[in-house]
């Protein structure tokens, strides 16, 4: 049994950084093991109490080297130089809706978010911390029928790719 995590932690991601520190992310927050210092640090996200219904959707590092943690209900930023997480914007798209997927758009400095429930695509602007819906149609309206989305990706040419199958 490792002393890095509790036995009931569900690790979503584990990685080693350039300084050989070990980072792990679970539903409650970030755990960092600083090898040179032999020190463990835990940073809890605000929604930890709601961790069973607030899974991590994506983890993205932006051009300023901030680590963004996108959960089903919130967007968090972690600045490794400050060693503190900060809640940038608590996004609850609508009753019964959650963030299903997130992709980073470098040129627009935003996250494209696929919102489950409403089946809309939103853009979270990192600089203004505002959420907008630049695509006027729902995914169902774009496909012309009810669709269960199985794939959402932003490619290098800034095209958004969506795949799904017929269903409610």
Secondary structure, DSSP 8 states (H G I E B T S, - for coil): --SSS-TT--EEEEEE-TT--EEEEESSEEEEEETTTTEEEEEE-GGGGGGGG--EEEEEE-TT--EEEEESSEEEEEETTTTEEEEEEE---STT-EEEEEEEETTTTEEEEEEETTTEEEEEETTTTEEE--S-S-HHHHHTS-EEEEEEEE-TTS-EEEEEEE--
